Amino acid sequence: MNFTVVHQESYSRGELLLRSFLGYFYIVIPHMFILAFLGLWGSILTFISWVIIMFTGSYPESFFQYQVKLLKWSTRVNLRIYNLADGYPAFGLESEDSAFTLDIPYPETLSRSTQLLKLLFGVIYVAIPHGFLLLFRMIATMFLMFLAWWTVLFTGKFPEAWHEFIVGTLRWGIRLQLYLGYMSDDYPPFSGK
């Protein structure tokens, strides 16, 4: 999986203020309303895919592509919420965004035993340890977002190290989502790199 976010030369202070005070109404509500229904369909496809994987050893490619497009859409919205990119996130599963790159290779085969292990014990060996560490990482991310908000407001620049840390947190979450969504057999590393 490859996930990168473009670090802009300068960020719009006006968009920062607009997103901060009204972003919930003009970004979050419209996108999340649609993403909730598409995510529900994605959950149904995940269940169906798990059953298919148990019989065939492969994730249905059209289902996989749908999940990737859904993940890209939610990432477009998250980048604006986290103030990592300027501009309004486009609607639609087919929309592209020049602010980031998310490449998820289609796995030709998936291990049936790994999928069964994830279903039965995924909470114990994946969700609890990663969730525990991601909790602290998210606290640090929120703190850096707060500092970056003020930095962008006064200078128009987003510190690059902070930007990469926040992107690393998103990258870690995406890897975890792919693994627990039966889209990868690669155990997610405990890192945002």
Backbone hydrogen bonds, N-H to C=O, Kabsch-Sander energy under -0.5 kcal/mol:
donor,donor_aa,acceptor,acceptor_aa,energy
2,N,103,D,-2.5
4,T,101,T,-2.2
6,V,99,A,-2.9
8,Q,6,V,-0.8
11,Y,156,G,-3.2
16,L,12,S,-1.8
17,L,13,R,-2.4
18,L,14,G,-2.5
19,R,15,E,-3.3
20,S,16,L,-2.2
21,F,17,L,-2.3
22,L,18,L,-2.7
23,G,18,L,-0.6
23,G,19,R,-1.1
25,F,22,L,-1.0
26,Y,22,L,-2.0
27,I,23,G,-2.3
28,V,23,G,-2.1
29,I,24,Y,-2.3
31,H,27,I,-1.8
32,M,28,V,-3.0
33,F,29,I,-1.9
34,I,30,P,-1.4
35,L,31,H,-3.2
36,A,32,M,-2.0
37,F,33,F,-1.0
38,L,34,I,-2.3
39,G,35,L,-2.7
40,L,36,A,-1.7
41,W,37,F,-1.9
42,G,38,L,-2.2
43,S,39,G,-2.1
44,I,40,L,-1.9
45,L,41,W,-2.5
46,T,42,G,-2.0
47,F,43,S,-2.0
48,I,44,I,-2.4
49,S,45,L,-2.8
50,W,46,T,-2.3
51,V,47,F,-1.9
52,I,48,I,-2.3
53,I,49,S,-3.2
54,M,50,W,-2.2
55,F,51,V,-1.1
56,T,52,I,-3.3
57,G,52,I,-0.5
57,G,53,I,-1.9
59,Y,107,P,-0.5
64,F,60,P,-2.5
65,Q,61,E,-2.6
66,Y,62,S,-1.9
67,Q,63,F,-2.3
68,V,64,F,-2.3
69,K,65,Q,-2.4
70,L,66,Y,-2.4
71,L,67,Q,-2.3
72,K,68,V,-2.3
73,W,69,K,-2.2
74,S,70,L,-2.3
75,T,71,L,-2.0
76,R,72,K,-2.3
77,V,73,W,-1.8
78,N,74,S,-2.5
79,L,75,T,-2.4
80,R,76,R,-1.0
81,I,77,V,-2.2
82,Y,78,N,-2.8
83,N,80,R,-1.1
84,L,79,L,-2.8
85,A,79,L,-1.0
95,S,92,G,-0.5
100,F,97,D,-0.9
101,T,4,T,-2.8
103,D,2,N,-2.8
104,I,102,L,-0.6
108,E,106,Y,-0.5
110,L,57,G,-3.5
115,Q,111,S,-1.9
116,L,112,R,-2.2
117,L,113,S,-2.5
118,K,114,T,-2.6
119,L,115,Q,-2.1
120,L,116,L,-2.5
121,F,117,L,-3.1
122,G,118,K,-1.5
124,I,121,F,-0.5
125,Y,121,F,-2.3
126,V,122,G,-1.8
127,A,122,G,-2.3
128,I,123,V,-2.3
130,H,126,V,-2.1
131,G,127,A,-2.3
132,F,128,I,-2.4
133,L,129,P,-2.0
134,L,130,H,-3.2
135,L,131,G,-1.7
136,F,132,F,-1.1
137,R,133,L,-2.2
138,M,134,L,-3.0
139,I,135,L,-1.7
140,A,136,F,-2.2
141,T,137,R,-2.5
142,M,138,M,-2.8
143,F,139,I,-2.1
144,L,140,A,-2.6
145,M,141,T,-2.6
146,F,142,M,-2.1
147,L,143,F,-2.3
148,A,144,L,-3.1
149,W,145,M,-2.2
150,W,146,F,-1.5
151,T,147,L,-2.2
152,V,148,A,-3.1
153,L,149,W,-2.2
154,F,150,W,-2.1
155,T,151,T,-2.8
156,G,151,T,-0.6
156,G,152,V,-1.5
157,K,151,T,-0.6
163,H,159,P,-2.4
164,E,160,E,-2.5
165,F,161,A,-1.9
166,I,162,W,-2.4
167,V,163,H,-2.5
168,G,164,E,-2.3
169,T,165,F,-1.8
170,L,166,I,-1.9
171,R,167,V,-2.7
172,W,168,G,-2.4
173,G,169,T,-2.0
174,I,170,L,-2.3
175,R,171,R,-2.4
176,L,172,W,-2.2
177,Q,173,G,-2.3
178,L,174,I,-2.5
179,Y,175,R,-2.3
180,L,176,L,-2.7
181,G,177,Q,-1.5
182,Y,179,Y,-1.3
183,M,178,L,-2.5
184,S,178,L,-0.7
187,Y,185,D,-0.6
191,S,189,P,-1.8
